[in-house]
Amino acid sequence: MIKKIKNLLNLENPEIWQLYLKWDKGDCSEVGLCEILLRQLINKHKDENGINSDTDYDEIKLRY
């Protein structure tokens, strides 16, 4: 499962790369990768929708 999630990450993005470097590879490693992927998807959504972006995403609290 971890390999599948890592393949979805855009590690060329500096923000995602930094989060990946801080990623805890311990017991909850899949959860950490999912949080990074969620951050990437939220950023993509905001980029694509600009000022019309849904502000509900701003309320999501991630560890990063």
N, C-alpha and C positions, 0 to 999 in steps of 0.2 A: 504494500500500500504506500509506503514512504516513497518508493521509486516513482510511482504514478503521480503523486502530488508534486515531487521535485520536478518532474518533466513539465508540469503546468506553470511553474514559476518562471518569470522573466528575469533571470539573473543578470541581464545586461542593464536593467534599470538600477541606478545607484541606490535608491531607497530600499528596494527589495533585496539587493545584494547585501546591504548593511544589516537588514533584519535577518537574512539568512545566516550571516556570520555570527550574529548574537543568538541564533536558534539553539535552544537547549536540546541536546541529543539524548537526554535521559528518558525517564519513564513515560513522560507525556509528549514525546517527540512528534507524534502524528498530530496532536492537538496544536502544537506550536507551528507546524508547517501549514495546517489548515488556517490558522490565524494570519499567517503571512499571505497565503493565497487570498483570503478574504480581503485583506488590506489592498492587495493588488487589484482585485475585482472592483472594490469601491472606488479606488483611484481612477480606474478605467471608465467606470460609469460616470464619474464626475467630469472627466475630460471630454467624454462624448456628449454630455448633456449640458455642459457649461452652467450658466446661471439658472437654468431650469432644473438643475439637479435636485433630486429628492433629498431634503435635509434630514430625513429620518436616519440616514446613514451616519450623520454626525453624532448621533446618540449612542452608537455602538462603541462599547468600551473594550478595547483590546489591550493586551499586556504591552504592546509595542508602542 
